[in-house]
Amino acid sequence: DKEYMKLIFQVRGLPVGPYVVVRERDWPVAGQPSSEQLKVAASIEALGWPLFVKPARGGSSLGTSKASDPAELAEAIALARRFDPKVLVEAAIAAREIEVAVLEGLDGAPPDTSLPGELRLDGGEEFYDFEAKYLDQASGMLIPAPIPAADADTIRSMAAAAFNAVSAESLARVDFFYTLDGQILVNEINTFPGMSPTSYFQKMWEATGLDFPQVIDRLLQTALARRRGLR
């Protein structure tokens, strides 16, 4: 749930971008909007344009779209609601997109993080949508990301902190925005990242020195060591 994810990150001191949560009661479908609905609309307006709209509980960018005006916003919310009645509206952030793969630590050790990778969109998409993720062969990732070493270390540290913040286990991928002035924001954590031949999770680990069989072995080790029941 991206709403609770962001709330937890904020409490743990991890910076996130501006956003507004839109529930079913918050957005009028027809008729005169209530005073509360008008407040939500004003909060969204304050984010500025363009905006990104996505289902709060979804993946693979399904139901996610970009809105540049109120009419497109209404269409984007309607699209996102086809996947989830709770919707996130986020301010667009001019930034490079950086990702880090995370593995649960062995024997109670802190999580391990991969070298960061930078997403590159070369297929004409406006953002990293479903097509860019799975269908566009032109899109890719630079590993390691061409950023200063100190910033790469900070991003890796923040990825481990995000993993711990949500009590993640086994594996995750943490996505960041790296702004033009060097600000680092957590976009989201993917608690079950893709591991298909086109996925970047294992590619980041390979660049870090852990090949795919070793990644699988690591997942098995931490799973077998994990006690049953509440943790």
PASEBA-1860 file (N, C-alpha, C; in nm, 3 decimals):
! residues 231
1> DKEYMKLI> 0.086/-0.118/0.000/0.000/0.000/0.000/0.090/0.124/0.000 ~ 0.089/0.197/-0.111/0.182/0.309/-0.127/0.154/0.424/-0.031 ~ 0.028/0.438/0.014/0.001/0.542/0.112/0.075/0.514/0.243 ~ 0.058/0.393/0.296/0.120/0.359/0.424/0.272/0.350/0.409 ~ 0.319/0.306/0.293/0.462/0.305/0.267/0.521/0.444/0.285 ~ 0.457/0.544/0.224/0.508/0.681/0.233/0.500/0.733/0.376 ~ 0.393/0.702/0.446/0.380/0.747/0.584/0.490/0.688/0.671 ~ 0.519/0.560/0.653/0.625/0.496/0.731/0.760/0.556/0.697
9> FQVRGLPV> 0.787/0.578/0.569/0.913/0.639/0.529/0.930/0.776/0.594 ~ 0.824/0.856/0.592/0.833/0.990/0.648/0.863/0.985/0.798 ~ 0.797/0.894/0.870/0.822/0.880/1.013/0.966/0.839/1.040 ~ 1.023/0.755/0.952/1.161/0.709/0.968/1.263/0.810/0.914 ~ 1.217/0.926/0.870/1.309/1.028/0.824/1.357/1.013/0.682 ~ 1.291/0.928/0.603/1.327/0.911/0.463/1.245/1.009/0.378 ~ 1.308/1.091/0.297/1.236/1.193/0.221/1.158/1.133/0.104 ~ 1.036/1.179/0.086/0.952/1.138/-0.026/0.899/1.263/-0.096
17> GPYVVVRE> 0.850/1.246/-0.217/0.794/1.359/-0.291/0.654/1.395/-0.244 ~ 0.607/1.516/-0.278/0.471/1.559/-0.239/0.364/1.472/-0.305 ~ 0.258/1.444/-0.231/0.151/1.358/-0.284/0.021/1.386/-0.210 ~ -0.089/1.340/-0.269/-0.221/1.347/-0.208/-0.289/1.212/-0.228 ~ -0.351/1.160/-0.124/-0.427/1.035/-0.133/-0.572/1.069/-0.165 ~ -0.627/1.000/-0.263/-0.766/1.023/-0.305/-0.845/0.893/-0.286 ~ -0.936/0.896/-0.189/-1.024/0.781/-0.168/-1.156/0.804/-0.244 ~ -1.238/0.701/-0.246/-1.363/0.710/-0.323/-1.447/0.831/-0.281
25> RDWPVAGQ> -1.452/0.855/-0.152/-1.536/0.965/-0.101/-1.476/1.102/-0.131 ~ -1.348/1.105/-0.173/-1.278/1.232/-0.190/-1.293/1.293/-0.328 ~ -1.345/1.216/-0.423/-1.347/1.266/-0.561/-1.486/1.248/-0.619 ~ -1.555/1.356/-0.654/-1.694/1.345/-0.702/-1.701/1.282/-0.841 ~ -1.794/1.191/-0.857/-1.817/1.132/-0.988/-1.919/1.215/-1.065 ~ -2.019/1.263/-0.996/-2.121/1.349/-1.058/-2.183/1.435/-0.948 ~ -2.244/1.544/-0.990/-2.312/1.630/-0.894/-2.220/1.733/-0.831 ~ -2.273/1.806/-0.735/-2.200/1.913/-0.669/-2.100/1.855/-0.569
33> PSSEQLKV> -1.971/1.891/-0.578/-1.874/1.837/-0.482/-1.897/1.893/-0.342 ~ -1.866/1.811/-0.242/-1.880/1.854/-0.103/-1.762/1.943/-0.064 ~ -1.771/2.002/0.054/-1.661/2.088/0.101/-1.533/2.008/0.119 ~ -1.544/1.883/0.165/-1.426/1.799/0.182/-1.364/1.764/0.047 ~ -1.448/1.736/-0.049/-1.397/1.706/-0.183/-1.327/1.827/-0.244 ~ -1.378/1.944/-0.217/-1.314/2.067/-0.266/-1.177/2.086/-0.201 ~ -1.165/2.048/-0.073/-1.036/2.058/-0.004/-0.934/1.964/-0.067 ~ -0.978/1.842/-0.100/-0.888/1.747/-0.165/-0.845/1.800/-0.301
41> AASIEALG> -0.941/1.856/-0.376/-0.909/1.912/-0.507/-0.808/2.026/-0.494 ~ -0.823/2.109/-0.390/-0.729/2.219/-0.368/-0.591/2.167/-0.333 ~ -0.585/2.060/-0.255/-0.456/2.000/-0.219/-0.385/1.946/-0.342 ~ -0.462/1.886/-0.431/-0.405/1.835/-0.556/-0.355/1.951/-0.642 ~ -0.436/2.055/-0.652/-0.399/2.172/-0.732/-0.267/2.232/-0.682 ~ -0.247/2.228/-0.551/-0.126/2.286/-0.492/0.000/2.209/-0.528 ~ -0.015/2.084/-0.572/0.101/2.006/-0.613/0.163/2.060/-0.741 ~ 0.083/2.130/-0.822/0.130/2.180/-0.950/0.112/2.078/-1.060
49> WPLFVKPA> 0.137/2.121/-1.182/0.123/2.033/-1.298/0.260/2.013/-1.363 ~ 0.282/1.897/-1.425/0.193/1.781/-1.437/0.193/1.697/-1.310 ~ 0.105/1.598/-1.309/0.089/1.507/-1.196/0.094/1.363/-1.244 ~ 0.135/1.275/-1.155/0.127/1.132/-1.183/0.022/1.070/-1.093 ~ -0.062/0.987/-1.151/-0.174/0.926/-1.080/-0.160/0.775/-1.088 ~ -0.172/0.708/-0.974/-0.151/0.563/-0.973/-0.239/0.496/-0.868 ~ -0.273/0.369/-0.888/-0.342/0.294/-0.783/-0.254/0.285/-0.660 ~ -0.313/0.296/-0.542/-0.234/0.288/-0.419/-0.177/0.149/-0.397
57> RGGSSLGT> -0.251/0.047/-0.445/-0.207/-0.091/-0.422/-0.202/-0.162/-0.556 ~ -0.089/-0.143/-0.623/-0.075/-0.204/-0.755/0.072/-0.216/-0.790 ~ 0.100/-0.270/-0.908/0.237/-0.285/-0.952/0.248/-0.280/-1.102 ~ 0.374/-0.283/-1.150/0.405/-0.284/-1.293/0.351/-0.162/-1.366 ~ 0.323/-0.056/-1.293/0.271/0.070/-1.349/0.134/0.054/-1.413 ~ 0.065/-0.055/-1.387/-0.070/-0.072/-1.440/-0.163/0.031/-1.376 ~ -0.240/0.101/-1.458/-0.331/0.202/-1.408/-0.265/0.334/-1.378 ~ -0.136/0.347/-1.408/-0.063/0.471/-1.382/-0.062/0.558/-1.507
65> SKASDPAE> -0.085/0.688/-1.489/-0.082/0.779/-1.604/-0.040/0.918/-1.558 ~ -0.014/1.002/-1.656/0.031/1.138/-1.631/-0.080/1.235/-1.668 ~ -0.102/1.337/-1.585/-0.208/1.436/-1.610/-0.147/1.574/-1.613 ~ -0.185/1.652/-1.715/-0.131/1.787/-1.731/-0.234/1.896/-1.709 ~ -0.360/1.859/-1.684/-0.465/1.957/-1.659/-0.580/1.887/-1.587 ~ -0.680/1.963/-1.539/-0.789/1.901/-1.462/-0.865/1.792/-1.538 ~ -0.886/1.811/-1.668/-0.958/1.709/-1.745/-0.879/1.578/-1.749 ~ -0.749/1.588/-1.774/-0.666/1.467/-1.776/-0.657/1.404/-1.637
73> LAEAIALA> -0.660/1.488/-1.533/-0.658/1.436/-1.396/-0.781/1.350/-1.369 ~ -0.899/1.398/-1.409/-1.021/1.320/-1.388/-1.013/1.186/-1.461 ~ -0.961/1.187/-1.584/-0.944/1.063/-1.660/-0.843/0.970/-1.593 ~ -0.735/1.028/-1.541/-0.631/0.948/-1.477/-0.682/0.882/-1.350 ~ -0.761/0.956/-1.271/-0.818/0.899/-1.149/-0.915/0.786/-1.183 ~ -0.995/0.807/-1.287/-1.089/0.702/-1.330/-1.014/0.578/-1.373 ~ -0.902/0.595/-1.445/-0.822/0.481/-1.487/-0.763/0.408/-1.367 ~ -0.704/0.482/-1.274/-0.643/0.419/-1.157/-0.746/0.344/-1.074
81> RRFDPKVL> -0.870/0.397/-1.069/-0.975/0.332/-0.990/-1.021/0.200/-1.051 ~ -0.986/0.174/-1.174/-1.016/0.042/-1.231/-0.932/-0.065/-1.163 ~ -0.824/-0.024/-1.096/-0.735/-0.120/-1.029/-0.744/-0.110/-0.877 ~ -0.781/0.007/-0.825/-0.787/0.025/-0.681/-0.873/0.147/-0.651 ~ -0.969/0.138/-0.557/-1.050/0.255/-0.524/-0.971/0.365/-0.454 ~ -0.856/0.330/-0.399/-0.770/0.430/-0.336/-0.659/0.467/-0.435 ~ -0.639/0.596/-0.455/-0.551/0.644/-0.561/-0.449/0.742/-0.501 ~ -0.328/0.739/-0.554/-0.226/0.836/-0.518/-0.206/0.935/-0.632
89> VEAAIAAR> -0.204/1.064/-0.598/-0.170/1.169/-0.694/-0.039/1.230/-0.648 ~ 0.062/1.225/-0.734/0.196/1.267/-0.696/0.245/1.382/-0.783 ~ 0.319/1.473/-0.722/0.381/1.580/-0.799/0.489/1.523/-0.890 ~ 0.497/1.573/-1.011/0.604/1.532/-1.102/0.736/1.589/-1.051 ~ 0.840/1.507/-1.052/0.972/1.549/-1.003/1.072/1.536/-1.117 ~ 1.137/1.646/-1.150/1.239/1.643/-1.254/1.365/1.580/-1.196 ~ 1.390/1.455/-1.232/1.500/1.382/-1.170/1.538/1.260/-1.252 ~ 1.657/1.211/-1.225/1.698/1.082/-1.278/1.642/0.973/-1.187
97> EIEVAVLE> 1.611/0.857/-1.246/1.554/0.747/-1.167/1.662/0.644/-1.139 ~ 1.687/0.625/-1.010/1.792/0.535/-0.963/1.727/0.419/-0.886 ~ 1.779/0.298/-0.906/1.725/0.181/-0.836/1.838/0.106/-0.765 ~ 1.801/0.039/-0.656/1.895/-0.043/-0.579/1.826/-0.174/-0.544 ~ 1.896/-0.285/-0.565/1.846/-0.416/-0.524/1.891/-0.444/-0.381 ~ 1.803/-0.506/-0.303/1.832/-0.533/-0.161/1.807/-0.680/-0.131 ~ 1.896/-0.738/-0.050/1.879/-0.874/-0.001/1.883/-0.873/0.151 ~ 1.796/-0.954/0.211/1.796/-0.968/0.356/1.933/-1.016/0.403
105> GLDGAPPD> 1.980/-0.961/0.516/2.110/-1.000/0.569/2.110/-1.143/0.623 ~ 2.228/-1.202/0.623/2.245/-1.337/0.676/2.267/-1.335/0.826 ~ 2.206/-1.431/0.895/2.228/-1.447/1.040/2.199/-1.319/1.118 ~ 2.094/-1.249/1.078/2.055/-1.129/1.149/2.133/-1.005/1.115 ~ 2.220/-1.014/1.016/2.299/-0.897/0.976/2.211/-0.797/0.902 ~ 2.255/-0.671/0.889/2.178/-0.571/0.815/2.160/-0.613/0.669 ~ 2.063/-0.557/0.599/2.043/-0.589/0.457/2.166/-0.553/0.374 ~ 2.186/-0.628/0.268/2.291/-0.597/0.171/2.229/-0.527/0.052
113> TSLPGELR> 2.301/-0.433/-0.004/2.251/-0.354/-0.116/2.345/-0.364/-0.235 ~ 2.287/-0.358/-0.354/2.364/-0.365/-0.477/2.416/-0.228/-0.517 ~ 2.503/-0.227/-0.618/2.537/-0.102/-0.682/2.410/-0.040/-0.740 ~ 2.392/0.090/-0.731/2.274/0.152/-0.792/2.280/0.146/-0.944 ~ 2.162/0.139/-1.005/2.149/0.147/-1.150/2.060/0.265/-1.188 ~ 2.085/0.322/-1.304/2.003/0.434/-1.352/1.920/0.391/-1.471 ~ 1.790/0.411/-1.461/1.700/0.380/-1.572/1.718/0.478/-1.685 ~ 1.715/0.427/-1.807/1.722/0.512/-1.925/1.605/0.477/-2.017
121> LDGGEEFY> 1.525/0.577/-2.052/1.413/0.558/-2.142/1.453/0.609/-2.280 ~ 1.463/0.518/-2.374/1.505/0.555/-2.509/1.400/0.519/-2.613 ~ 1.279/0.484/-2.566/1.175/0.445/-2.659/1.067/0.549/-2.678 ~ 1.088/0.670/-2.626/0.992/0.777/-2.645/0.886/0.787/-2.538 ~ 0.890/0.701/-2.435/0.789/0.709/-2.329/0.812/0.831/-2.241 ~ 0.703/0.883/-2.183/0.715/0.997/-2.092/0.759/0.954/-1.954 ~ 0.730/0.830/-1.917/0.774/0.779/-1.788/0.787/0.627/-1.799 ~ 0.832/0.565/-1.691/0.861/0.422/-1.693/0.732/0.343/-1.674
129> DFEAKYLD> 0.654/0.334/-1.782/0.524/0.269/-1.775/0.537/0.119/-1.806 ~ 0.423/0.051/-1.817/0.424/-0.093/-1.839/0.498/-0.129/-1.968 ~ 0.474/-0.052/-2.074/0.538/-0.081/-2.201/0.690/-0.066/-2.191 ~ 0.735/0.040/-2.125/0.878/0.061/-2.110/0.942/-0.050/-2.026 ~ 0.868/-0.099/-1.927/0.922/-0.202/-1.839/0.935/-0.337/-1.907 ~ 0.835/-0.372/-1.989/0.829/-0.509/-2.036/0.835/-0.528/-2.187 ~ 0.808/-0.423/-2.263/0.794/-0.441/-2.407/0.896/-0.364/-2.489 ~ 0.949/-0.256/-2.436/1.038/-0.170/-2.514/1.182/-0.213/-2.497
137> QASGMLIP> 1.240/-0.265/-2.603/1.378/-0.311/-2.600/1.477/-0.196/-2.597 ~ 1.430/-0.074/-2.626/1.521/0.040/-2.630/1.553/0.092/-2.490 ~ 1.464/0.067/-2.395/1.488/0.114/-2.259/1.591/0.025/-2.192 ~ 1.663/0.080/-2.096/1.765/0.002/-2.030/1.809/0.064/-1.900 ~ 1.920/0.013/-1.847/1.973/0.060/-1.721/2.124/0.066/-1.727 ~ 2.179/0.175/-1.674/2.323/0.189/-1.661/2.365/0.142/-1.522 ~ 2.451/0.042/-1.517/2.497/-0.014/-1.390/2.650/-0.017/-1.391 ~ 2.716/0.051/-1.298/2.659/0.134/-1.193/2.609/0.268/-1.246
145> APIPAADA> 2.518/0.329/-1.172/2.466/0.460/-1.212/2.580/0.563/-1.210 ~ 2.588/0.647/-1.312/2.695/0.747/-1.319/2.667/0.866/-1.227 ~ 2.683/0.844/-1.098/2.662/0.949/-0.998/2.782/0.948/-0.903 ~ 2.806/1.057/-0.829/2.919/1.061/-0.736/2.914/0.946/-0.635 ~ 3.031/0.896/-0.599/3.040/0.782/-0.508/2.970/0.809/-0.375 ~ 2.983/0.930/-0.324/2.919/0.963/-0.196/2.768/0.953/-0.206 ~ 2.713/0.999/-0.317/2.568/0.992/-0.335/2.524/0.846/-0.354 ~ 2.603/0.767/-0.424/2.572/0.625/-0.440/2.569/0.556/-0.305
153> DTIRSMAA> 2.665/0.588/-0.218/2.667/0.529/-0.084/2.543/0.572/-0.004 ~ 2.505/0.699/-0.017/2.386/0.747/0.054/2.261/0.675/0.006 ~ 2.250/0.656/-0.124/2.133/0.588/-0.180/2.128/0.443/-0.132 ~ 2.242/0.377/-0.128/2.244/0.238/-0.080/2.204/0.232/0.068 ~ 2.251/0.327/0.147/2.215/0.331/0.288/2.065/0.356/0.305 ~ 2.009/0.444/0.223/1.866/0.473/0.230/1.784/0.353/0.184 ~ 1.836/0.276/0.088/1.766/0.156/0.043/1.755/0.054/0.156 ~ 1.865/0.036/0.231/1.862/-0.055/0.346/1.765/-0.004/0.453
161> AAFNAVSA> 1.764/0.127/0.475/1.673/0.185/0.574/1.528/0.167/0.533 ~ 1.499/0.181/0.403/1.363/0.160/0.354/1.320/0.015/0.371 ~ 1.412/-0.076/0.345/1.386/-0.220/0.362/1.348/-0.249/0.507 ~ 1.426/-0.196/0.600/1.398/-0.218/0.742/1.271/-0.147/0.787 ~ 1.244/-0.030/0.731/1.129/0.050/0.774/0.998/-0.025/0.758 ~ 0.985/-0.100/0.648/0.859/-0.171/0.623/0.867/-0.318/0.664 ~ 0.972/-0.353/0.739/0.991/-0.492/0.785/0.993/-0.590/0.668 ~ 1.062/-0.551/0.562/1.071/-0.638/0.444/1.155/-0.761/0.476
169> ESLARVDF> 1.133/-0.867/0.400/1.210/-0.990/0.414/1.253/-1.038/0.276 ~ 1.356/-1.120/0.273/1.407/-1.184/0.152/1.471/-1.086/0.055 ~ 1.390/-1.011/-0.017/1.442/-0.925/-0.124/1.351/-0.807/-0.146 ~ 1.405/-0.706/-0.210/1.326/-0.588/-0.248/1.408/-0.507/-0.347 ~ 1.339/-0.416/-0.413/1.406/-0.317/-0.496/1.355/-0.180/-0.453 ~ 1.445/-0.087/-0.428/1.405/0.046/-0.383/1.436/0.144/-0.495 ~ 1.337/0.225/-0.530/1.348/0.321/-0.640/1.360/0.463/-0.585 ~ 1.449/0.541/-0.645/1.478/0.676/-0.598/1.465/0.777/-0.711
177> FYTLDGQI> 1.442/0.902/-0.671/1.458/1.017/-0.759/1.587/1.089/-0.719 ~ 1.670/1.118/-0.818/1.795/1.190/-0.796/1.785/1.319/-0.876 ~ 1.759/1.428/-0.805/1.726/1.554/-0.873/1.850/1.621/-0.931 ~ 1.826/1.724/-1.012/1.935/1.794/-1.079/2.030/1.860/-0.980 ~ 1.979/1.897/-0.861/2.065/1.960/-0.761/2.117/1.860/-0.658 ~ 2.104/1.730/-0.688/2.161/1.628/-0.601/2.074/1.584/-0.486 ~ 1.948/1.626/-0.482/1.857/1.581/-0.376/1.814/1.438/-0.405 ~ 1.805/1.358/-0.299/1.767/1.217/-0.312/1.634/1.195/-0.243
185> LVNEINTF> 1.535/1.143/-0.317/1.403/1.114/-0.264/1.371/0.966/-0.287 ~ 1.306/0.904/-0.190/1.260/0.767/-0.210/1.129/0.771/-0.287 ~ 1.126/0.702/-0.400/1.001/0.691/-0.476/0.914/0.581/-0.418 ~ 0.967/0.458/-0.415/0.891/0.348/-0.355/0.979/0.227/-0.337 ~ 0.930/0.133/-0.255/0.994/0.004/-0.240/0.907/-0.100/-0.307 ~ 0.969/-0.188/-0.383/0.899/-0.301/-0.445/0.935/-0.425/-0.365 ~ 0.840/-0.477/-0.290/0.869/-0.586/-0.197/0.874/-0.723/-0.263 ~ 0.841/-0.730/-0.391/0.860/-0.854/-0.466/0.896/-0.816/-0.609
193> PGMSPTSY> 1.020/-0.771/-0.631/1.060/-0.723/-0.763/1.065/-0.836/-0.865 ~ 1.048/-0.798/-0.991/1.055/-0.896/-1.098/1.192/-0.961/-1.108 ~ 1.194/-1.088/-1.146/1.320/-1.160/-1.166/1.317/-1.235/-1.298 ~ 1.254/-1.173/-1.397/1.252/-1.230/-1.532/1.385/-1.198/-1.602 ~ 1.410/-1.256/-1.719/1.535/-1.225/-1.790/1.553/-1.077/-1.820 ~ 1.443/-1.000/-1.826/1.455/-0.857/-1.855/1.458/-0.770/-1.729 ~ 1.448/-0.832/-1.612/1.443/-0.756/-1.487/1.583/-0.709/-1.448 ~ 1.585/-0.597/-1.376/1.714/-0.538/-1.340/1.760/-0.579/-1.201
201> FQKMWEAT> 1.675/-0.644/-1.123/1.713/-0.684/-0.988/1.840/-0.768/-0.990 ~ 1.838/-0.877/-1.067/1.955/-0.965/-1.070/2.072/-0.903/-1.146 ~ 2.041/-0.814/-1.242/2.149/-0.749/-1.317/2.229/-0.656/-1.227 ~ 2.162/-0.588/-1.134/2.234/-0.503/-1.040/2.321/-0.587/-0.948 ~ 2.270/-0.705/-0.908/2.351/-0.792/-0.824/2.469/-0.851/-0.900 ~ 2.448/-0.885/-1.026/2.559/-0.936/-1.107/2.671/-0.833/-1.116 ~ 2.633/-0.706/-1.135/2.733/-0.599/-1.143/2.803/-0.578/-1.009 ~ 2.738/-0.619/-0.901/2.794/-0.602/-0.768/2.881/-0.720/-0.729
209> GLDFPQVI> 2.876/-0.829/-0.809/2.960/-0.946/-0.783/2.886/-1.068/-0.735 ~ 2.752/-1.064/-0.740/2.672/-1.178/-0.697/2.590/-1.225/-0.817 ~ 2.625/-1.342/-0.873/2.554/-1.387/-0.992/2.420/-1.449/-0.955 ~ 2.340/-1.481/-1.056/2.201/-1.523/-1.032/2.191/-1.648/-0.945 ~ 2.270/-1.755/-0.969/2.263/-1.870/-0.878/2.294/-1.834/-0.733 ~ 2.387/-1.741/-0.714/2.419/-1.699/-0.578/2.304/-1.621/-0.514 ~ 2.233/-1.543/-0.594/2.116/-1.471/-0.545/2.010/-1.570/-0.498 ~ 1.985/-1.673/-0.580/1.885/-1.775/-0.544/1.928/-1.849/-0.418
217> DRLLQTAL> 2.057/-1.882/-0.409/2.108/-1.950/-0.291/2.089/-1.862/-0.166 ~ 2.112/-1.734/-0.182/2.096/-1.641/-0.070/1.950/-1.636/-0.024 ~ 1.858/-1.632/-0.119/1.716/-1.631/-0.084/1.677/-1.759/-0.009 ~ 1.732/-1.870/-0.052/1.703/-1.997/0.015/1.760/-1.999/0.156 ~ 1.881/-1.948/0.172/1.943/-1.946/0.304/1.861/-1.864/0.403 ~ 1.820/-1.746/0.363/1.745/-1.661/0.456/1.605/-1.717/0.481 ~ 1.546/-1.783/0.380/1.414/-1.843/0.400/1.421/-1.959/0.499 ~ 1.522/-2.043/0.484/1.536/-2.160/0.573/1.569/-2.119/0.716
225> ARRRGLR> 1.638/-2.007/0.731/1.676/-1.962/0.865/1.565/-1.885/0.936 ~ 1.462/-1.849/0.861/1.355/-1.765/0.918/1.260/-1.849/1.002 ~ 1.239/-1.809/1.126/1.147/-1.886/1.209/1.002/-1.863/1.167 ~ 0.917/-1.959/1.197/0.776/-1.946/1.163/0.705/-1.853/1.262 ~ 0.587/-1.810/1.221/0.506/-1.726/1.309/0.548/-1.581/1.305 ~ 0.507/-1.505/1.407/0.535/-1.363/1.411/0.684/-1.339/1.426 ~ 0.732/-1.231/1.357/0.874/-1.196/1.367/0.886/-1.048/1.394
END
